[in-house]
Amino acid sequence: MLKGLGWDSNVYLFRSGKEALVIDTGTGKNAERYFSLWLGEGYLRGLKHVIIFNTHEHFDHVGGNLVMKRLFERLGVNVLFAAQRITAEVIEKAKSSVILDYAYGKRFEGHNVDIKLEDGDYLKIGKRKLLLIHTPGHTAGSSCLYLEGKNRLMFTGDTLFKGTVGRTDLPTGSRKELRKSIEKLADFEVDFGLPGHGWIIKDWCGNIEAVRRFL
């Protein structure tokens, strides 16, 4: 986990064998810095394939997509983009009304999303599989990724934070849908929740209860 700098979302790198998953890329302003940290720690050594996955459509999560892609390609790494279908369509069409790039004084450059996912689909990284859970509310395309195993991980984007949730007053947001999404997440056994901003969620059940009260 790289805690986002400035307006950036948190940026995650998950690796299995010669393949890796990058979850969200921030605004792009600090992409080279994040990449240099991974490179310096040896996390990218021997890497052949990367999938960049966006948890939702906002600029602070997708703005660094193309910068990150170019950085990996300089190392000879093949890069694909993945997202839930609604998020993918917004990215491809560069819909500023949803991406909100103008709020950052930037212009988002649309690009193809190679892997379009629906609720219940799996994203395969090396020998591991992550389940996509569609969790609308913060945006229409907001989604989480769930990894089973010894340490059960849930990458929550801006759907769920430590003690609170993502705002619902922006385009395509819905408080009603967010409540439903939180109930969907409550069904999962999670050791560590990894949100789009802020710190790790260690008490999953307690956090869900706190959020229920908040909502």
Helices and strands as residue ranges (DSSP letters): E 12-16, E 19-23, H 31-40, E 49-54, H 59-62, H 65-74, E 78-84, H 85-93, H 96-99, G 101-104, E 115-117, E 122-125, E 128-134, E 143-147, E 153-157, H 175-185, E 192-195, H 204-214
